């Protein structure tokens, strides 16, 4: 993100680790299995009346825990370095500007095109009291960013040799962002899918530019805050069609 026309900077060819497809594919398969299995405890053990506000705490929380454990095992020697990356400030700053700018453009599109409010957002806090809503919002801001960034911006992104060429970097960014957007099936408006794709692109560029997962996780959490705030603002101002 620091300079998108030139970023990311690649290490000299002699210092690049060899790309091995099948080990990376195996890690992605393990991560995918973990994601699907993480949904089972909510269905099997969480009472139906509690699922409305514990959905992110259970599913995303378990996914984040399992994927983070897998990540730590994968990088036993330097997991903290791999998580933090080599730079934080500029990718975080430019990523935040990108997220806010994207949502401003989205607001203009909502107004001009007369798009309706997403049903998922309108019903997000329906029937919840104050502390239940607080639990749901807090878990939404913290847990899905960790789980989804580990899955999409680590295990899926690494399926491509993005470290070794600029062309593969942009292919990896585009493909993972498209899958990321496509997985958010709870949304119905096509413009929302475009918005999620753009945000996924920001997260992926931040992942490559920072060299770690901390920056995209922070940007994802910021996005959740901006999304909740924007939805409430758009609703109060009557911007939805």
ABEGO torsion letter per residue (X at the ends): XABAAAOBBBBBAAABBBBBAAAAAAAAAAAAAAAAAAAAAAAAABBAAAAAAAAAAAAAAAAAAAAAAAAAAABAAAAAAAAAEABAAAAAAAAAAAAAAAAAAAAAAAAAAGBBBBAAAAAAABGBBAAAAAAAAAAAAAAAAAAAAAAAAAAAAAABBAAABAAAAAAAAAAAAAAAAAABAABABAAAAAAAAAAAAAAAAAAAAAGBAAAAAAAAAAAAAAAAAAAAAAAAAGABX
